[in-house]
Amino acid sequence: MIKILKRIGWVALGALLLLQFIQPDKNEQGYESVMAFEQETGVSVELGSFLRTNCYDCHSNQTTYPWYSNIAPLNYWLEEHVVDGKKHFNVSEWSAYSDKKKDHKLDELIEEVEAGEMPLPSYQYVHGCLTQQERKTLTDWAQMTRLNYQEAIEALNH
């Protein structure tokens, strides 16, 4: 029995070592991909810095990877978070969204932040939680920005 466990252990270690050489693609197109979003939504310099630090890693085509992102299996876990985050809300694709979708995405952002669902608990564990003031600043900005899209939607409906 111990021989079998040792063999399984060696095979698992070999697979883990092999995985170190097979890395997922990186999400690094540059912050130019978020410029249209920031300009259209009136992101201030301070808010832009906040978004780069707390949101864009998972919600844009630009991720700043931590040192542990090169270690399997953590690299695959991080990649899954980035892919899933971009699937739900990708500011790099903002220009392709309709006004209705933009309004909806900002509404979802507000709901997720107010409910404490964003950032994810795993992110908060490593990077820390958002303060109440940061949450308020983000949701206030999103609510004000939504007004522009709601006006545009209303104008189209009349």
ZICOR-V540781 format. One record per helix or strand of 2 or more residues. SS is the DSSP state (a for helix, b for strand). FROM is the first residue (numbers start at 1). LEN is the number of residues. If there is no record, write none. Layout:
<<SS;FROM;LEN> <SS;FROM;LEN>>
This chain:
<<a;2;18> <a;31;11> <a;45;10> <a;56;4> <a;67;4> <a;74;15> <a;91;6> <a;99;16> <a;121;7> <a;132;26>>
